[in-house]
Amino acid sequence: MPFPAHAGQWPRRRHRPSSGPVITEISCMLQSLCLSGALALGLIAGVPSAQAATADSGVSHSVTTVLQIGKQAFTAPEYRALALADLPRGANPAGAADPAFVRAFADRRLLLDQARQVHLQDDPVVAVQLRQATDAILADAMQRRARTTAHIDAAQVQAQFNAHPHDYDEVRLSHVFVALQPQGDARRGAPLSDAQALARAQQLKRQLDSGTPFEEVAKRESDDGSTAAEGGELSSIFLRNVADVFAAPVQALGVGDVSAPVRGPEGYHLIRVDARIPATLETARGQIEVQLREQAATAALERLRQANPLQFDHAALEAALR
């Protein structure tokens, strides 16, 4: 059971997997091209960054073929630009050198070539799908543009920090979870009622209050199988990303303190604050700027909505679908 946070599920601690084999030539090219996100944007826009990155080596990756698929050839910038679009958002760009990824990329290019040869782009259904994909890409690009072009000045950052200083504190937490539905090794069998789960959480809290080490209780009793083995330890998180139901209890706890049972969406949590790093304006500046840019993009969309009122004839649509 993940500890709920605003931004999706709680970020778990993960063991970094060992590197598998890579396609050597592509990997080497990507290492010199994957210097930063800005470099990636430069490649997509027209490869000036690639030229800068390779100036010292004397090798022009912009003309070096790193991938050949039949008669199709891709230089490092071409492959990188296309591969980055295929990788999940936030993924390590070096994943574009993974053999399985390269194989899947090549297969798509082969199928794409075949589709164009038989003019599938002219099929009415495919044409609609292509338009939808294009529209989605452009709409997403417009949202990104609204974020990146928003004017954020120092006064706005300072005002946001002054209004919500603790939102940007970083905390490390551990928890013992009592699930309403059994889902871990600590307990198997029938689901618990809310009252039963609360009683079990209270009993575990008494064990902790009597001196039983938190890690021992978590390993033995927690229904969160993904953290129990590590003594209930969760990854660090900023307070602004903690779900509302947990924010107040976490804020009230001192380092080393354990909360009373806190009801979450799927059960009860005993939460311990392991460390707290108070925010300063400088440490929070990056978060605040991102937050303000998101707010600016949301405001821009709201202005568009106000200027373009939505009208939807549900009855007419139902009649047309009959």
Secondary structure, DSSP 8 states (H G I E B T S, - for coil): ----BSSSS--------------HHHHHHHHHH-S-HHHHHHHHHTSHHHHHHHTTTT--TTS-EEEEETTEEEEHHHHHHHHHHHS-TT--GGGGG-HHHHHHHHHHHHHHHHHHHTTGGGSHHHHHHHHHHHHHHHHHHHHHHHHHH----HHHHHHHHHHSGGGG-EEEEEEEEEESS--BTTB-SS---HHHHHHHHHHHHHHHHTT--HHHHHHHH-S-HHHHTTTTB---EEGGGB-HHHHHHHHH--TT-B-S-EEETTEEEEEEEEEEE---HHHHHHHHHHHHHHHHHHHHHHHHHHHS-----HHHHHHHH-
